Amino acid sequence: MAPAPSQANTDEHWKKTSRLMFTHLGVWFFFGYVVHMFVVPLNKIIIPVLGFPLGFYMAAQGSLIVFVVMLFMFAKQQDKIDRDYGMAEDD
C-alpha cells in the first residue's frame, strides 16, 4: 500500500486539477455557446473545400469535434498531473 500523500502535495494536486478543469470548462463554454451566438456572422464565411458556411459547420460538426478532442486531452493532462503528484491509479 502506498503511503498517504502530504497535505501540501494534496493541495498542489488539487490546485493544478482545478486549473485544468476550469480551463477546459472555458473552452467548452466558448465552443458550446459563444460560437453558436455568432452563427449568422460566421455564415458569411464559406469553407472553400466543403462549400459550407462556417457558422453552419461549427454548429453542426465543429463543436462536436472540439469536444471529443478535449475529452482525450483532458484525460491525458489529468493523468500526467496525477502521476506527477503520486496519485495515479494503477493500470
Phi and psi restraints in degrees (range 20) as a CNS / XPLOR table:
assign (resid 1 and name C) (resid 2 and name N)
       (resid 2 and name CA) (resid 2 and name C) 1.0 -75.4 20.0 2
assign (resid 2 and name N) (resid 2 and name CA)
       (resid 2 and name C) (resid 3 and name N) 1.0 145.7 20.0 2
assign (resid 2 and name C) (resid 3 and name N)
       (resid 3 and name CA) (resid 3 and name C) 1.0 -65.7 20.0 2
assign (resid 3 and name N) (resid 3 and name CA)
       (resid 3 and name C) (resid 4 and name N) 1.0 151.5 20.0 2
assign (resid 3 and name C) (resid 4 and name N)
       (resid 4 and name CA) (resid 4 and name C) 1.0 -66.9 20.0 2
assign (resid 4 and name N) (resid 4 and name CA)
       (resid 4 and name C) (resid 5 and name N) 1.0 135.8 20.0 2
assign (resid 4 and name C) (resid 5 and name N)
       (resid 5 and name CA) (resid 5 and name C) 1.0 -68.7 20.0 2
assign (resid 5 and name N) (resid 5 and name CA)
       (resid 5 and name C) (resid 6 and name N) 1.0 151.9 20.0 2
assign (resid 5 and name C) (resid 6 and name N)
       (resid 6 and name CA) (resid 6 and name C) 1.0 -69.8 20.0 2
assign (resid 6 and name N) (resid 6 and name CA)
       (resid 6 and name C) (resid 7 and name N) 1.0 162.7 20.0 2
assign (resid 6 and name C) (resid 7 and name N)
       (resid 7 and name CA) (resid 7 and name C) 1.0 -63.7 20.0 2
assign (resid 7 and name N) (resid 7 and name CA)
       (resid 7 and name C) (resid 8 and name N) 1.0 -39.3 20.0 2
assign (resid 7 and name C) (resid 8 and name N)
       (resid 8 and name CA) (resid 8 and name C) 1.0 -63.6 20.0 2
assign (resid 8 and name N) (resid 8 and name CA)
       (resid 8 and name C) (resid 9 and name N) 1.0 -41.4 20.0 2
assign (resid 8 and name C) (resid 9 and name N)
       (resid 9 and name CA) (resid 9 and name C) 1.0 -64.1 20.0 2
assign (resid 9 and name N) (resid 9 and name CA)
       (resid 9 and name C) (resid 10 and name N) 1.0 -43.3 20.0 2
assign (resid 9 and name C) (resid 10 and name N)
       (resid 10 and name CA) (resid 10 and name C) 1.0 -63.8 20.0 2
assign (resid 10 and name N) (resid 10 and name CA)
       (resid 10 and name C) (resid 11 and name N) 1.0 -42.4 20.0 2
assign (resid 10 and name C) (resid 11 and name N)
       (resid 11 and name CA) (resid 11 and name C) 1.0 -63.4 20.0 2
assign (resid 11 and name N) (resid 11 and name CA)
       (resid 11 and name C) (resid 12 and name N) 1.0 -43.4 20.0 2
assign (resid 11 and name C) (resid 12 and name N)
       (resid 12 and name CA) (resid 12 and name C) 1.0 -66.5 20.0 2
assign (resid 12 and name N) (resid 12 and name CA)
       (resid 12 and name C) (resid 13 and name N) 1.0 -39.5 20.0 2
assign (resid 12 and name C) (resid 13 and name N)
       (resid 13 and name CA) (resid 13 and name C) 1.0 -60.4 20.0 2
assign (resid 13 and name N) (resid 13 and name CA)
       (resid 13 and name C) (resid 14 and name N) 1.0 -46.2 20.0 2
assign (resid 13 and name C) (resid 14 and name N)
       (resid 14 and name CA) (resid 14 and name C) 1.0 -65.9 20.0 2
assign (resid 14 and name N) (resid 14 and name CA)
       (resid 14 and name C) (resid 15 and name N) 1.0 -36.5 20.0 2
assign (resid 14 and name C) (resid 15 and name N)
       (resid 15 and name CA) (resid 15 and name C) 1.0 -61.8 20.0 2
assign (resid 15 and name N) (resid 15 and name CA)
       (resid 15 and name C) (resid 16 and name N) 1.0 -47.0 20.0 2
assign (resid 15 and name C) (resid 16 and name N)
       (resid 16 and name CA) (resid 16 and name C) 1.0 -68.9 20.0 2
assign (resid 16 and name N) (resid 16 and name CA)
       (resid 16 and name C) (resid 17 and name N) 1.0 -37.8 20.0 2
assign (resid 16 and name C) (resid 17 and name N)
       (resid 17 and name CA) (resid 17 and name C) 1.0 -64.2 20.0 2
assign (resid 17 and name N) (resid 17 and name CA)
       (resid 17 and name C) (resid 18 and name N) 1.0 -42.9 20.0 2
assign (resid 17 and name C) (resid 18 and name N)
       (resid 18 and name CA) (resid 18 and name C) 1.0 -64.2 20.0 2
assign (resid 18 and name N) (resid 18 and name CA)
       (resid 18 and name C) (resid 19 and name N) 1.0 -43.1 20.0 2
assign (resid 18 and name C) (resid 19 and name N)
       (resid 19 and name CA) (resid 19 and name C) 1.0 -61.6 20.0 2
assign (resid 19 and name N) (resid 19 and name CA)
       (resid 19 and name C) (resid 20 and name N) 1.0 -43.3 20.0 2
assign (resid 19 and name C) (resid 20 and name N)
       (resid 20 and name CA) (resid 20 and name C) 1.0 -62.3 20.0 2
assign (resid 20 and name N) (resid 20 and name CA)
       (resid 20 and name C) (resid 21 and name N) 1.0 -44.2 20.0 2
assign (resid 20 and name C) (resid 21 and name N)
       (resid 21 and name CA) (resid 21 and name C) 1.0 -62.8 20.0 2
assign (resid 21 and name N) (resid 21 and name CA)
       (resid 21 and name C) (resid 22 and name N) 1.0 -46.3 20.0 2
assign (resid 21 and name C) (resid 22 and name N)
       (resid 22 and name CA) (resid 22 and name C) 1.0 -68.0 20.0 2
assign (resid 22 and name N) (resid 22 and name CA)
       (resid 22 and name C) (resid 23 and name N) 1.0 -32.8 20.0 2
assign (resid 22 and name C) (resid 23 and name N)
       (resid 23 and name CA) (resid 23 and name C) 1.0 -63.3 20.0 2
assign (resid 23 and name N) (resid 23 and name CA)
       (resid 23 and name C) (resid 24 and name N) 1.0 -47.0 20.0 2
assign (resid 23 and name C) (resid 24 and name N)
       (resid 24 and name CA) (resid 24 and name C) 1.0 -68.6 20.0 2
assign (resid 24 and name N) (resid 24 and name CA)
       (resid 24 and name C) (resid 25 and name N) 1.0 -34.0 20.0 2
assign (resid 24 and name C) (resid 25 and name N)
       (resid 25 and name CA) (resid 25 and name C) 1.0 -64.7 20.0 2
assign (resid 25 and name N) (resid 25 and name CA)
       (resid 25 and name C) (resid 26 and name N) 1.0 -37.3 20.0 2
assign (resid 25 and name C) (resid 26 and name N)
       (resid 26 and name CA) (resid 26 and name C) 1.0 -63.6 20.0 2
assign (resid 26 and name N) (resid 26 and name CA)
       (resid 26 and name C) (resid 27 and name N) 1.0 -44.6 20.0 2
assign (resid 26 and name C) (resid 27 and name N)
       (resid 27 and name CA) (resid 27 and name C) 1.0 -64.6 20.0 2
assign (resid 27 and name N) (resid 27 and name CA)
       (resid 27 and name C) (resid 28 and name N) 1.0 -42.9 20.0 2
assign (resid 27 and name C) (resid 28 and name N)
       (resid 28 and name CA) (resid 28 and name C) 1.0 -59.4 20.0 2
assign (resid 28 and name N) (resid 28 and name CA)
       (resid 28 and name C) (resid 29 and name N) 1.0 -45.6 20.0 2
assign (resid 28 and name C) (resid 29 and name N)
       (resid 29 and name CA) (resid 29 and name C) 1.0 -61.1 20.0 2
assign (resid 29 and name N) (resid 29 and name CA)
       (resid 29 and name C) (resid 30 and name N) 1.0 -43.6 20.0 2
assign (resid 29 and name C) (resid 30 and name N)
       (resid 30 and name CA) (resid 30 and name C) 1.0 -59.2 20.0 2
assign (resid 30 and name N) (resid 30 and name CA)
       (resid 30 and name C) (resid 31 and name N) 1.0 -52.1 20.0 2
assign (resid 30 and name C) (resid 31 and name N)
       (resid 31 and name CA) (resid 31 and name C) 1.0 -78.1 20.0 2
assign (resid 31 and name N) (resid 31 and name CA)
       (resid 31 and name C) (resid 32 and name N) 1.0 -21.6 20.0 2
assign (resid 31 and name C) (resid 32 and name N)
       (resid 32 and name CA) (resid 32 and name C) 1.0 -85.9 20.0 2
assign (resid 32 and name N) (resid 32 and name CA)
       (resid 32 and name C) (resid 33 and name N) 1.0 -30.9 20.0 2
assign (resid 32 and name C) (resid 33 and name N)
       (resid 33 and name CA) (resid 33 and name C) 1.0 -124.1 20.0 2
assign (resid 33 and name N) (resid 33 and name CA)
       (resid 33 and name C) (resid 34 and name N) 1.0 -50.9 20.0 2
assign (resid 33 and name C) (resid 34 and name N)
       (resid 34 and name CA) (resid 34 and name C) 1.0 -64.1 20.0 2
assign (resid 34 and name N) (resid 34 and name CA)
       (resid 34 and name C) (resid 35 and name N) 1.0 -45.9 20.0 2
assign (resid 34 and name C) (resid 35 and name N)
       (resid 35 and name CA) (resid 35 and name C) 1.0 -59.8 20.0 2
assign (resid 35 and name N) (resid 35 and name CA)
       (resid 35 and name C) (resid 36 and name N) 1.0 -39.7 20.0 2
assign (resid 35 and name C) (resid 36 and name N)
       (resid 36 and name CA) (resid 36 and name C) 1.0 -70.6 20.0 2
assign (resid 36 and name N) (resid 36 and name CA)
       (resid 36 and name C) (resid 37 and name N) 1.0 -23.9 20.0 2
assign (resid 36 and name C) (resid 37 and name N)
       (resid 37 and name CA) (resid 37 and name C) 1.0 -71.4 20.0 2
assign (resid 37 and name N) (resid 37 and name CA)
       (resid 37 and name C) (resid 38 and name N) 1.0 -21.7 20.0 2
assign (resid 37 and name C) (resid 38 and name N)
       (resid 38 and name CA) (resid 38 and name C) 1.0 -111.1 20.0 2
assign (resid 38 and name N) (resid 38 and name CA)
       (resid 38 and name C) (resid 39 and name N) 1.0 29.2 20.0 2
assign (resid 38 and name C) (resid 39 and name N)
       (resid 39 and name CA) (resid 39 and name C) 1.0 -62.8 20.0 2
assign (resid 39 and name N) (resid 39 and name CA)
       (resid 39 and name C) (resid 40 and name N) 1.0 -43.9 20.0 2
assign (resid 39 and name C) (resid 40 and name N)
       (resid 40 and name CA) (resid 40 and name C) 1.0 -61.3 20.0 2
assign (resid 40 and name N) (resid 40 and name CA)
       (resid 40 and name C) (resid 41 and name N) 1.0 -50.2 20.0 2
assign (resid 40 and name C) (resid 41 and name N)
       (resid 41 and name CA) (resid 41 and name C) 1.0 -64.7 20.0 2
assign (resid 41 and name N) (resid 41 and name CA)
       (resid 41 and name C) (resid 42 and name N) 1.0 -34.4 20.0 2
assign (resid 41 and name C) (resid 42 and name N)
       (resid 42 and name CA) (resid 42 and name C) 1.0 -69.2 20.0 2
assign (resid 42 and name N) (resid 42 and name CA)
       (resid 42 and name C) (resid 43 and name N) 1.0 -25.0 20.0 2
assign (resid 42 and name C) (resid 43 and name N)
       (resid 43 and name CA) (resid 43 and name C) 1.0 -66.8 20.0 2
assign (resid 43 and name N) (resid 43 and name CA)
       (resid 43 and name C) (resid 44 and name N) 1.0 -16.0 20.0 2
assign (resid 43 and name C) (resid 44 and name N)
       (resid 44 and name CA) (resid 44 and name C) 1.0 -73.1 20.0 2
assign (resid 44 and name N) (resid 44 and name CA)
       (resid 44 and name C) (resid 45 and name N) 1.0 -17.4 20.0 2
assign (resid 44 and name C) (resid 45 and name N)
       (resid 45 and name CA) (resid 45 and name C) 1.0 -95.5 20.0 2
assign (resid 45 and name N) (resid 45 and name CA)
       (resid 45 and name C) (resid 46 and name N) 1.0 125.0 20.0 2
assign (resid 45 and name C) (resid 46 and name N)
       (resid 46 and name CA) (resid 46 and name C) 1.0 -104.3 20.0 2
assign (resid 46 and name N) (resid 46 and name CA)
       (resid 46 and name C) (resid 47 and name N) 1.0 131.3 20.0 2
assign (resid 46 and name C) (resid 47 and name N)
       (resid 47 and name CA) (resid 47 and name C) 1.0 -73.4 20.0 2
assign (resid 47 and name N) (resid 47 and name CA)
       (resid 47 and name C) (resid 48 and name N) 1.0 118.5 20.0 2
assign (resid 47 and name C) (resid 48 and name N)
       (resid 48 and name CA) (resid 48 and name C) 1.0 -57.1 20.0 2
assign (resid 48 and name N) (resid 48 and name CA)
       (resid 48 and name C) (resid 49 and name N) 1.0 -48.4 20.0 2
assign (resid 48 and name C) (resid 49 and name N)
       (resid 49 and name CA) (resid 49 and name C) 1.0 -71.8 20.0 2
assign (resid 49 and name N) (resid 49 and name CA)
       (resid 49 and name C) (resid 50 and name N) 1.0 -42.2 20.0 2
assign (resid 49 and name C) (resid 50 and name N)
       (resid 50 and name CA) (resid 50 and name C) 1.0 -87.9 20.0 2
assign (resid 50 and name N) (resid 50 and name CA)
       (resid 50 and name C) (resid 51 and name N) 1.0 -27.8 20.0 2
assign (resid 50 and name C) (resid 51 and name N)
       (resid 51 and name CA) (resid 51 and name C) 1.0 78.8 20.0 2
assign (resid 51 and name N) (resid 51 and name CA)
       (resid 51 and name C) (resid 52 and name N) 1.0 9.9 20.0 2
assign (resid 51 and name C) (resid 52 and name N)
       (resid 52 and name CA) (resid 52 and name C) 1.0 -91.1 20.0 2
assign (resid 52 and name N) (resid 52 and name CA)
       (resid 52 and name C) (resid 53 and name N) 1.0 148.6 20.0 2
assign (resid 52 and name C) (resid 53 and name N)
       (resid 53 and name CA) (resid 53 and name C) 1.0 -67.2 20.0 2
assign (resid 53 and name N) (resid 53 and name CA)
       (resid 53 and name C) (resid 54 and name N) 1.0 141.2 20.0 2
assign (resid 53 and name C) (resid 54 and name N)
       (resid 54 and name CA) (resid 54 and name C) 1.0 -60.0 20.0 2
assign (resid 54 and name N) (resid 54 and name CA)
       (resid 54 and name C) (resid 55 and name N) 1.0 -40.3 20.0 2
assign (resid 54 and name C) (resid 55 and name N)
       (resid 55 and name CA) (resid 55 and name C) 1.0 -61.1 20.0 2
assign (resid 55 and name N) (resid 55 and name CA)
       (resid 55 and name C) (resid 56 and name N) 1.0 -43.5 20.0 2
assign (resid 55 and name C) (resid 56 and name N)
       (resid 56 and name CA) (resid 56 and name C) 1.0 -62.6 20.0 2
assign (resid 56 and name N) (resid 56 and name CA)
       (resid 56 and name C) (resid 57 and name N) 1.0 -45.2 20.0 2
assign (resid 56 and name C) (resid 57 and name N)
       (resid 57 and name CA) (resid 57 and name C) 1.0 -63.1 20.0 2
assign (resid 57 and name N) (resid 57 and name CA)
       (resid 57 and name C) (resid 58 and name N) 1.0 -45.2 20.0 2
assign (resid 57 and name C) (resid 58 and name N)
       (resid 58 and name CA) (resid 58 and name C) 1.0 -65.1 20.0 2
assign (resid 58 and name N) (resid 58 and name CA)
       (resid 58 and name C) (resid 59 and name N) 1.0 -37.3 20.0 2
assign (resid 58 and name C) (resid 59 and name N)
       (resid 59 and name CA) (resid 59 and name C) 1.0 -71.9 20.0 2
assign (resid 59 and name N) (resid 59 and name CA)
       (resid 59 and name C) (resid 60 and name N) 1.0 -38.0 20.0 2
assign (resid 59 and name C) (resid 60 and name N)
       (resid 60 and name CA) (resid 60 and name C) 1.0 -85.9 20.0 2
assign (resid 60 and name N) (resid 60 and name CA)
       (resid 60 and name C) (resid 61 and name N) 1.0 -42.4 20.0 2
assign (resid 60 and name C) (resid 61 and name N)
       (resid 61 and name CA) (resid 61 and name C) 1.0 -127.2 20.0 2
assign (resid 61 and name N) (resid 61 and name CA)
       (resid 61 and name C) (resid 62 and name N) 1.0 -39.2 20.0 2
assign (resid 61 and name C) (resid 62 and name N)
       (resid 62 and name CA) (resid 62 and name C) 1.0 -58.2 20.0 2
assign (resid 62 and name N) (resid 62 and name CA)
       (resid 62 and name C) (resid 63 and name N) 1.0 -45.4 20.0 2
assign (resid 62 and name C) (resid 63 and name N)
       (resid 63 and name CA) (resid 63 and name C) 1.0 -64.8 20.0 2
assign (resid 63 and name N) (resid 63 and name CA)
       (resid 63 and name C) (resid 64 and name N) 1.0 -39.5 20.0 2
assign (resid 63 and name C) (resid 64 and name N)
       (resid 64 and name CA) (resid 64 and name C) 1.0 -64.4 20.0 2
assign (resid 64 and name N) (resid 64 and name CA)
       (resid 64 and name C) (resid 65 and name N) 1.0 -39.9 20.0 2
assign (resid 64 and name C) (resid 65 and name N)
       (resid 65 and name CA) (resid 65 and name C) 1.0 -63.0 20.0 2
assign (resid 65 and name N) (resid 65 and name CA)
       (resid 65 and name C) (resid 66 and name N) 1.0 -44.0 20.0 2
assign (resid 65 and name C) (resid 66 and name N)
       (resid 66 and name CA) (resid 66 and name C) 1.0 -61.7 20.0 2
assign (resid 66 and name N) (resid 66 and name CA)
       (resid 66 and name C) (resid 67 and name N) 1.0 -41.4 20.0 2
assign (resid 66 and name C) (resid 67 and name N)
       (resid 67 and name CA) (resid 67 and name C) 1.0 -63.1 20.0 2
assign (resid 67 and name N) (resid 67 and name CA)
       (resid 67 and name C) (resid 68 and name N) 1.0 -42.4 20.0 2
assign (resid 67 and name C) (resid 68 and name N)
       (resid 68 and name CA) (resid 68 and name C) 1.0 -66.6 20.0 2
assign (resid 68 and name N) (resid 68 and name CA)
       (resid 68 and name C) (resid 69 and name N) 1.0 -43.2 20.0 2
assign (resid 68 and name C) (resid 69 and name N)
       (resid 69 and name CA) (resid 69 and name C) 1.0 -62.3 20.0 2
assign (resid 69 and name N) (resid 69 and name CA)
       (resid 69 and name C) (resid 70 and name N) 1.0 -40.5 20.0 2
assign (resid 69 and name C) (resid 70 and name N)
       (resid 70 and name CA) (resid 70 and name C) 1.0 -61.3 20.0 2
assign (resid 70 and name N) (resid 70 and name CA)
       (resid 70 and name C) (resid 71 and name N) 1.0 -38.5 20.0 2
assign (resid 70 and name C) (resid 71 and name N)
       (resid 71 and name CA) (resid 71 and name C) 1.0 -59.7 20.0 2
assign (resid 71 and name N) (resid 71 and name CA)
       (resid 71 and name C) (resid 72 and name N) 1.0 -46.6 20.0 2
assign (resid 71 and name C) (resid 72 and name N)
       (resid 72 and name CA) (resid 72 and name C) 1.0 -67.7 20.0 2
assign (resid 72 and name N) (resid 72 and name CA)
       (resid 72 and name C) (resid 73 and name N) 1.0 -40.0 20.0 2
assign (resid 72 and name C) (resid 73 and name N)
       (resid 73 and name CA) (resid 73 and name C) 1.0 -63.6 20.0 2
assign (resid 73 and name N) (resid 73 and name CA)
       (resid 73 and name C) (resid 74 and name N) 1.0 -44.0 20.0 2
assign (resid 73 and name C) (resid 74 and name N)
       (resid 74 and name CA) (resid 74 and name C) 1.0 -61.1 20.0 2
assign (resid 74 and name N) (resid 74 and name CA)
       (resid 74 and name C) (resid 75 and name N) 1.0 -45.6 20.0 2
assign (resid 74 and name C) (resid 75 and name N)
       (resid 75 and name CA) (resid 75 and name C) 1.0 -60.8 20.0 2
assign (resid 75 and name N) (resid 75 and name CA)
       (resid 75 and name C) (resid 76 and name N) 1.0 -43.4 20.0 2
assign (resid 75 and name C) (resid 76 and name N)
       (resid 76 and name CA) (resid 76 and name C) 1.0 -67.1 20.0 2
assign (resid 76 and name N) (resid 76 and name CA)
       (resid 76 and name C) (resid 77 and name N) 1.0 -44.0 20.0 2
assign (resid 76 and name C) (resid 77 and name N)
       (resid 77 and name CA) (resid 77 and name C) 1.0 -66.7 20.0 2
assign (resid 77 and name N) (resid 77 and name CA)
       (resid 77 and name C) (resid 78 and name N) 1.0 -40.5 20.0 2
assign (resid 77 and name C) (resid 78 and name N)
       (resid 78 and name CA) (resid 78 and name C) 1.0 -67.7 20.0 2
assign (resid 78 and name N) (resid 78 and name CA)
       (resid 78 and name C) (resid 79 and name N) 1.0 -38.1 20.0 2
assign (resid 78 and name C) (resid 79 and name N)
       (resid 79 and name CA) (resid 79 and name C) 1.0 -61.6 20.0 2
assign (resid 79 and name N) (resid 79 and name CA)
       (resid 79 and name C) (resid 80 and name N) 1.0 -40.1 20.0 2
assign (resid 79 and name C) (resid 80 and name N)
       (resid 80 and name CA) (resid 80 and name C) 1.0 -63.7 20.0 2
assign (resid 80 and name N) (resid 80 and name CA)
       (resid 80 and name C) (resid 81 and name N) 1.0 -43.9 20.0 2
assign (resid 80 and name C) (resid 81 and name N)
       (resid 81 and name CA) (resid 81 and name C) 1.0 -61.6 20.0 2
assign (resid 81 and name N) (resid 81 and name CA)
       (resid 81 and name C) (resid 82 and name N) 1.0 -45.1 20.0 2
assign (resid 81 and name C) (resid 82 and name N)
       (resid 82 and name CA) (resid 82 and name C) 1.0 -60.9 20.0 2
assign (resid 82 and name N) (resid 82 and name CA)
       (resid 82 and name C) (resid 83 and name N) 1.0 -42.8 20.0 2
assign (resid 82 and name C) (resid 83 and name N)
       (resid 83 and name CA) (resid 83 and name C) 1.0 -68.5 20.0 2
assign (resid 83 and name N) (resid 83 and name CA)
       (resid 83 and name C) (resid 84 and name N) 1.0 -38.5 20.0 2
assign (resid 83 and name C) (resid 84 and name N)
       (resid 84 and name CA) (resid 84 and name C) 1.0 -62.6 20.0 2
assign (resid 84 and name N) (resid 84 and name CA)
       (resid 84 and name C) (resid 85 and name N) 1.0 -30.6 20.0 2
assign (resid 84 and name C) (resid 85 and name N)
       (resid 85 and name CA) (resid 85 and name C) 1.0 -106.7 20.0 2
assign (resid 85 and name N) (resid 85 and name CA)
       (resid 85 and name C) (resid 86 and name N) 1.0 12.0 20.0 2
assign (resid 85 and name C) (resid 86 and name N)
       (resid 86 and name CA) (resid 86 and name C) 1.0 69.2 20.0 2
assign (resid 86 and name N) (resid 86 and name CA)
       (resid 86 and name C) (resid 87 and name N) 1.0 30.4 20.0 2
assign (resid 86 and name C) (resid 87 and name N)
       (resid 87 and name CA) (resid 87 and name C) 1.0 -119.4 20.0 2
assign (resid 87 and name N) (resid 87 and name CA)
       (resid 87 and name C) (resid 88 and name N) 1.0 16.1 20.0 2
assign (resid 87 and name C) (resid 88 and name N)
       (resid 88 and name CA) (resid 88 and name C) 1.0 -74.3 20.0 2
assign (resid 88 and name N) (resid 88 and name CA)
       (resid 88 and name C) (resid 89 and name N) 1.0 147.7 20.0 2
assign (resid 88 and name C) (resid 89 and name N)
       (resid 89 and name CA) (resid 89 and name C) 1.0 -82.6 20.0 2
assign (resid 89 and name N) (resid 89 and name CA)
       (resid 89 and name C) (resid 90 and name N) 1.0 145.1 20.0 2
assign (resid 89 and name C) (resid 90 and name N)
       (resid 90 and name CA) (resid 90 and name C) 1.0 -72.6 20.0 2
assign (resid 90 and name N) (resid 90 and name CA)
       (resid 90 and name C) (resid 91 and name N) 1.0 144.6 20.0 2
